[in-house]
């Protein structure tokens, strides 16, 4: 996937730091003065009851309403599909649309992952409790179409198959860290897995479960990974950082985006969820 364009975030080449080695905390360079945003305009507004959303790599939008109903919208906002089985597993906690042919819907209350096809039809249900995973805050799509799960009770990152059976797992985090991470987001990108804990930073593992590095990046919202670039924001700034480099990028959040519940950035589109609905800003 292409890097986020420089009109979104100003590239800052900063000296005075070094890349992190394996199992070493990398201190990202300090932020410098930001540049101009520009180049994006409001192209779509979905004025619906939306409490959360995600997008896939085809530009389709998956919106969740307060009644726990999941809808799939086209890039133009047209309704494509609806998932209405809203009561069986309680409240939807997380939606992963990394693979548009296999949407993961996670119900934390029942520690259950529901898999949907591109029409939001049910294709599989994974009850993690059958593998004695009783408490899991974060899940995410893994390579080979498996599922990553952070087991809070065992303090391990685990990879499970569609039938829920365990494929592999990391070393107990209590043996790796003085303070155990509590990740809220898992992203599998390339040959690396990124766990984000807003209070402790980013933990990067390879597919064999070996810790590569820890980045002391805290307090970001809507953490994501595009290519090798880490994206996020706080209440006032957008950030982008490429691990192992001297490039930290920051940009003030435009006034039009202020007060957003959730922001998702792609190379050509920025999605901004507000109380009034979802706003989509596209490159001019």
For each residue, the residues with C-beta under 8 A, 3 or more apart:
1: 57 226 227 267
2: 5 226 227 267
3: 226 227 229 267
4: 8 9 226 229 231 240 265 267
5: 2 8 39 267 268 283
6: 9 10 11
7: 36 37 38 39 40 283
8: 4 5 37 39 40 238 251 265 270
9: 4 6 34 238 239 240 249 250 251
10: 6 34 35 36 249 250 251
11: 6 247 249
12: 29 31 32 247 248 249 250
13: 246 247
14: 17 29 30 32 246 247 248
15: 246
16: 29
17: 14 27 28 29 246
18:
19: 26 243 244 245
20: 24 25 26 213 214 215 243 244
21: 24 213
22: 210 211 212 213
23: 176 211 212 213 214
24: 20 21 213 214
25: 20 201 213 214 215 216
26: 19 20 213 214 215 216 243 244
27: 17 216
28: 17 215 216 217 241 248
29: 12 14 16 17 246 247 248
30: 14 248
31: 12 34 237 239 248 250
32: 12 14 248 250
33:
34: 9 10 31 237 250 251 252
35: 10 251
36: 7 10
37: 7 8 40 251 252 254
38: 7
39: 5 7 8 283 284
40: 7 8 37 270 281 282 283 284
41: 281 282 284
42: 45 256 279 280 281
43: 280 281 282
44: 75 76 77 278 279 280 282
45: 42 277 278 279 280
46: 50 61 63 73 77 277 278 279 280
47: 276 277
48: 63 65 277 278
49: 65 66 67
50: 46 53 63 64 65 273 277 278
51: 64 65 66 261
52: 63 64 92 95 261 262 273
53: 50 61 62 63 64 95 262 264 271 273 278
54: 61 62 95 96 97 264
55: 59 60 61 62 97 264 266 269 271
56: 59 60 62 97 98 99 100
57: 1 98 100
58: 75 100
59: 55 56 74 75 269
60: 55 56 72 73 74 75 80 97 100
61: 46 53 54 55 72 73 74 75 77 271 278 280
62: 53 54 55 56 70 71 72 73 95 97 103
63: 46 48 50 52 53 70 71 73 278
64: 50 51 52 53 68 69 70 71 92 95
65: 48 49 50 51 68 69 71
66: 49 51
67: 49 86
68: 64 65 86 87 91 92
69: 64 65 82 83 84 86
70: 62 63 64 82 83 86 92 95 105 120
71: 62 63 64 65 79 81 82 83
72: 60 61 62 79 80 81 82 118 120
73: 46 60 61 62 63 77 78 79 80
74: 59 60 61 77 78 79 80
75: 44 58 59 60 61
76: 44
77: 44 46 61 73 74 280
78: 73 74
79: 71 72 73 74 82
80: 60 72 73 74 119
81: 71 72 118 119 120
82: 69 70 71 72 79 120
83: 69 70 71 86 105 116 120 122
84: 69
85: 88 114 122
86: 67 68 69 70 83 92
87: 68 90
88: 85
89: 107 109 110 112 114
90: 87 107 109 110
91: 68 107 109
92: 52 64 68 70 86 95 105 106 107
93: 106 107 108 109
94: 104 105 106 108 138 139
95: 52 53 54 62 64 70 92 103 104 105 106
96: 54 103 104 106 139 140 141
97: 54 55 56 60 62 100 103 104
98: 56 57 104 140 141 188
99: 56 102 103 141 145
100: 56 57 58 60 97 103 118
101: 117 118
102: 99 115 116 117 123 141 145
103: 62 95 96 97 99 100 115 116 117 118 120
104: 94 95 96 97 98 113 114 115 139 140 141 147
105: 70 83 92 94 95 113 114 115 116
106: 92 93 94 95 96 112 113 114 139
107: 89 90 91 92 93 110 111 112 113 114
108: 93 94 111 136 137
109: 89 90 91 93
110: 89 90 107 127 129
111: 107 108 127 128 129 133 134 135 136
112: 89 106 107 125 126 127 128 129
113: 104 105 106 107 125 126 128 139 147
114: 85 89 104 105 106 107 122 124 125 126
115: 102 103 104 105 122 123 124 125 126 162
116: 83 102 103 105 120 121 122 123
117: 101 102 103 120 121 123
118: 72 81 100 101 103
119: 80 81
120: 70 72 81 82 83 103 116 117
121: 116 117
122: 83 85 114 115 116 125
123: 102 115 116 117
124: 114 115 162
125: 112 113 114 115 122
126: 112 113 114 115 147 160 162 163 164
127: 110 111 112 130 164
128: 111 112 113 131 133 134 136 149 160 164
129: 110 111 112 132 133 134
130: 127 164
131: 128 160 164 165 166
132: 129
133: 111 128 129 136 149 151 153 154 158 160
134: 111 128 129 153
135: 111 151 152 153
136: 108 111 128 133 139 149 150 151 152
137: 108 150 152 182 183 184
138: 94 149 150 183 184 185 186 195
139: 94 96 104 106 113 136 147 148 149 150 186
140: 96 98 104 147 148 185 186 187 188
141: 96 98 99 102 104 145 146 147 148 188
142: 145 146 147 148 159 188 193
143: 146 188 207
144:
145: 99 102 141 142 162
146: 141 142 143 159 160 161 162 167
147: 104 113 126 139 140 141 142 159 160 161 162
148: 139 140 141 142 157 158 159 186 188 193
149: 128 133 136 138 139 157 158 159 160
150: 136 137 138 139 156 157 158 183 186 195
151: 133 135 136 154 155 156 157 158 169
152: 135 136 137 155 182
153: 133 134 135
154: 133 151 158 169 172
155: 151 152 172 173 174 180
156: 150 151 169 170 171 172 173
157: 148 149 150 151 169 170 173 186 193 195 205 209
158: 133 148 149 150 151 154 166 167 168 169 170
159: 142 146 147 148 149 166 167 168 169
160: 126 128 131 133 146 147 149 164 165 166 167
161: 146 147 164 165 167
162: 115 124 126 145 146 147
163: 126
164: 126 127 128 130 131 160 161
165: 131 160 161
166: 131 158 159 160 169
167: 146 158 159 160 161
168: 158 159 208 209
169: 151 154 156 157 158 159 166 209
170: 156 157 158 173 176 205 209 211
171: 156 175 176 209
172: 154 155 156 175 176
173: 155 156 157 170 176 177 180 181
174: 155 177 180
175: 171 172
176: 23 170 171 172 173 211
177: 173 174 180 181
178:
179: 200
180: 155 173 174 177
181: 173 177 195 197 200 203
182: 137 152 197 199 200
183: 137 138 150 186 195 196 197 203
184: 137 138 196 197 198
185: 138 140 194 195 196 223
186: 138 139 140 148 150 157 183 193 194 195 196
187: 140 193 194 196 223 224 225
188: 98 140 141 142 143 148 192 193 194
189: 192 193 194 225 226 227 228
190: 227 228
191: 206 207
192: 188 189 204 205 206 207 212
193: 142 148 157 186 187 188 189 204 205 206 207
194: 185 186 187 188 189 202 203 204 223 225 230
195: 138 150 157 181 183 185 186 202 203 204 205
196: 183 184 185 186 187 201 202 203 220 223
197: 181 182 183 184 200 201 202 203
198: 184 218 219 220 221 223
199: 182 218
200: 179 181 182 197 203 218
201: 25 196 197 214 215 216 217 218
202: 194 195 196 197 214 215 217 223 230 243
203: 181 183 194 195 196 197 200 211 214 215
204: 192 193 194 195 211 212 213 214 215 243
205: 157 170 192 193 195 209 210 211 212
206: 191 192 193 209 210 212
207: 143 191 192 193
208: 168
209: 157 168 169 170 171 205 206
210: 22 205 206
211: 22 23 170 176 203 204 205 214
212: 22 23 192 204 205 206
213: 20 21 22 23 24 25 26 204 243 244
214: 20 23 24 25 26 201 202 203 204 211
215: 20 25 26 28 201 202 203 204 230 241 243
216: 25 26 27 28 201
217: 28 201 202 220 230 232 239 241
218: 198 199 200 201
219: 198 234
220: 196 198 217 223 232 233 234 239
221: 198 232 233 234 263
222: 231 232 233 262 263 264 265
223: 185 187 194 196 198 202 220 230 231 232
224: 187 230 231 232 264 265
225: 187 189 194 228 229 230 231
226: 1 2 3 4 189 229 231 265 266 267
227: 1 2 3 189 190
228: 189 190 225 242 243
229: 3 4 225 226 240 241 242
230: 194 202 215 217 223 224 225 239 240 241 242 243
231: 4 222 223 224 225 226 238 239 240 265
232: 217 220 221 222 223 224 238 239
233: 220 221 222 237 238 239 253 263
234: 219 220 221 237 239
235: 253
236: 252 253
237: 31 34 233 234 250 251 252 253
238: 8 9 231 232 233 249 250 251 252 253 265
239: 9 31 217 220 230 231 232 233 234 248 249 250
240: 4 9 229 230 231 248 249 250
241: 28 215 217 229 230 247 248 249
242: 228 229 230 245 247
243: 19 20 26 202 204 213 215 228 230
244: 19 20 26 213
245: 19 242
246: 13 14 15 17 29
247: 11 12 13 14 29 241 242
248: 12 14 28 29 30 31 32 239 240 241
249: 9 10 11 12 238 239 240 241
250: 9 10 12 31 32 34 237 238 239 240
251: 8 9 10 34 35 37 237 238
252: 34 37 236 237 238
253: 233 235 236 237 238 257 258 260 263
254: 37 257 258
255: 258
256: 42 272 279 281
257: 253 254 260 263 270 272
258: 253 254 255
259: 274 275
260: 253 257 263 272 273 274
261: 51 52 273 274 275
262: 52 53 222 271 272 273
263: 221 222 233 253 257 260 270 271 272 273
264: 53 54 55 222 224 270 271
265: 4 8 222 224 226 231 238 270 271
266: 55 226 269 270 271
267: 1 2 3 4 5 226
268: 5 282 283
269: 55 59 266 280 281 282 283
270: 8 40 257 263 264 265 266 280 281
271: 53 55 61 262 263 264 265 266 278 279 280 281
272: 256 257 260 262 263 278 279 280 281
273: 50 52 53 260 261 262 263 277 278 279
274: 259 260 261 277 278 279
275: 259 261
276: 47
277: 45 46 47 48 50 273 274
278: 44 45 46 48 50 53 61 63 271 272 273 274
279: 42 44 45 46 256 271 272 273 274
280: 42 43 44 45 46 61 77 269 270 271 272
281: 40 41 42 43 256 269 270 271 272
282: 40 41 43 44 268 269
283: 5 7 39 40 268 269
284: 39 40 41
